[in-house]
């Protein structure tokens, strides 16, 4: 039996969970999350605890057991606490600001880049430190949005300029040997 899959998921106070329409719907103070049910697994809700069981012992069913439990646990945690990722903008003149339902980036191109904020995501920009915080209840959507923002200007390996994750360690390259 999967060590991850057999752990029960506790539903915190203030969070409601129910199974309907082939998905686990979780609602909490940070938002609503719907996680599709993983094939080959059964979900049981009782007394504020979610238990995940697999239907059989075939390889794919065993492989999905831990995955299903992790996805459901992320949905519960996201609705209760939320998830966030922090990005740093490094470079002279590089900046970002939230304008309405979009974020406008100046990343060294000849034009500003307007990034629309997806529904369910909250983006905050600290103008002094050039930090962008992406937050939301859906872990997948938070990570995907942060990755799309980073892709606007990936960090340069020579000077380190660009958009990078706050905890990302860049491997820097040396420049030309003649430029000393």
N, C-alpha and C positions, 0 to 999 in steps of 0.2 A: 504494500500500500504506500502511496506517495506520502512522504513526511509533510510536505506543504499541504497537500490536498486534504489530509485528515484533520488539520487544525480547524476548530470552529471559528467562525467570524462573529464577534460580538457587535451588536448594533448599539451605538451610544444613545444616551437619552436625547430626545429632540430630533431623532432621525427615524423616518418611516421607510420601510422596505416592503415591497410586494412583487409577486410574480404575475405578470399579465402580458398577453400578446407575444409570447415567446421571448420575453426579456425580463431582467430584474430591474425594477424601477425604484430608485432610492431618492428620497427628498429630505433635505436637511437645511441648516442655517446658511450654508455656503452655496446652495443651489440644488438643481435636479440633475441626476445622472441616470441614463438608461443603458444597461449593458446586456447585449444579446446573450441568450443562453448558449453555452458551448455544447455541441453535439456529443452524445455519448456520456453525458453527466446528468445527474438529477440534483435538484436543489430543494432543500427542506427548511422552511422557516418555522421556528417554534420558540416561544419564550424569549424573544430578543436575541436569538442565536441563529445563524445560518450555517447549515451543514451541507457539504458537497460530497456526493457519492458517485461512483462510476458504475455504469451498467454492466460492464463485462471486464474481462482480463486480457483483451487483445492489446497489441502494442500501441496502436493509436489512442485507444481509450485510456490506457495507463499514462500515456504521454500528456494527454489533455487534462488529466485530473488536477495536477498542481497548477496548470495554467488557468483553469476555470476558477479555482479558489482564489488565485492572485488577482484576477480580473474583478471578481465580485468584491474582494477586500478593498481594492482600489476605488471601486464605486462607492462603497460605504465610507471610506476615509475621505474621499473627495467631497461628498455631501456634508460630512461633519466638519472637516478641518480645511479642505481645499488644498491645492497644489500650487507651487510657484517656481519660476525659473528666473534667474537674474542674468542679464547680459550687460557687457561693458562696451562702450563705443570709444575706441582709441584712435586719435589722430587730430591734427590741427585743423580746426574748422568743422570737424565732424560733430553733428549734434542731432537731436531728435526732439520733437514736441508733439503732444496730443492735440489734435484739432478736430473737435466733434467726435465722429465715429471712425476716425482714422488717425494714423500716426504719420507725421511728415519727417522724413530723414534727409539730412544733408550729409552725403558720404563721399564727397570728392568728385562726384560726377558733374556734368554740365547742367544737370537739372535736379530738382528735388524729387525724392521717391515718396509716393503716397501709398501707405500700407493700410488697407481696410482692416478694422478690428472685427474678428469673427464673433458671432453671438455666443454668449456664455464665457467670454474672455474679458478680463479687465487688464489694461496696460497702463502702468504708471511710469513717468519719466522724471528722473531727478536731474535737473539741468546743471547743477553744480558739479556733480561727479560723473555725469554722462552714463548713468545706469538706467537700464530699462528693465522693469519687473513685469513679467507676464504671469497672471494668476487666474485661476478658475477651478471649477469642481471636477472637470473631466481631465484626468491625467494625460491621456493620449492627445487631446486637443491642445493642452498647455505645451507639451513637448513639441508637437508639430508646428505650432505657431512660433515658438522660440527658434526652431530650426529654420523656418522660412525667413524670419527676421535676420538670423545669422547669415543666411545665404545671400542677402542683399549685398554684402561686402565682406567676404571671408577674410580672416586675418592674413596679412602679408608675412611670409616667413622671414623676410629680411629686416623690416622695421617694426613689425608687430601691429601695424595700423589695420583697422577694420572693426568688425563686430565680433566679439567673442563671448563665450560663457564666462561668468564671474570666476568659476573655479577651474577653468581650462588652462592647462599648461602648454604654451606654444613652444615648438622646437624651432629655434632660431637658426638661420643659416648665416655663415660669414659671407661678406661681400667679396668684391674682386681683391685679388692679392696685391695689385698695384696701388690701390687706393688706401694709403696709410696716413 
